[in-house]
């Protein structure tokens, strides 16, 4: 993630207006801390508890934790386009980026990856992937096998191997990877809290 942050900041700094507006020193951008600090300064996302770059990076992870440079570039290009259109309609605003623009771009990217990666490269697995579509984002250890029924073991291990789902060891549950979740139109469910009400 550090090298990708440096790469993105170098691309942004190559724009003379951005470089001047945010006081970017291109000679310092190989320094990860400098790159991250300036990314955070540009992408001040209200209500996001993580650092902006880490939050955006997490949206692009497949079930194996892999994030490709192409996905990151495509997401940010689309988000900047969406934000630009929004700023044209709101000339009184000056935010470089908003959470809504990132989320909208993420939905578009996720839908695209469903169509170009899952439906094209893994068409032979779509009978399993479709069972996740318009379904829950997360499943308890015993819930996911019920979705795939007799094929459960093979389906789960195959979909983990290609990065569609992952097992969260901390919470002891399966979840659809964020890269594909929006494209598959999964929905979040509230976790039940243990203890007294």
Buried (B, 14 or more C-beta within 10 A) or exposed (E): BEEBBBBBBBBBBEEEEBBEEBEBEEEBBEBBEBBBEBBBEBBEBEEBEEBBBBBBBBBBBBBEEEBEEEBBBBBBEBBBBBBEEBBEEEEEEEBBBBBEBBBBBBBBBBBBBBEEBBBEEBEEBEEBBEBBBEBBBBBEEEEBBEBBEEBBEEBBEBBBEBBBBBBEEEEEBBBBBBBBBBBBBBEEEEEEEEEEE
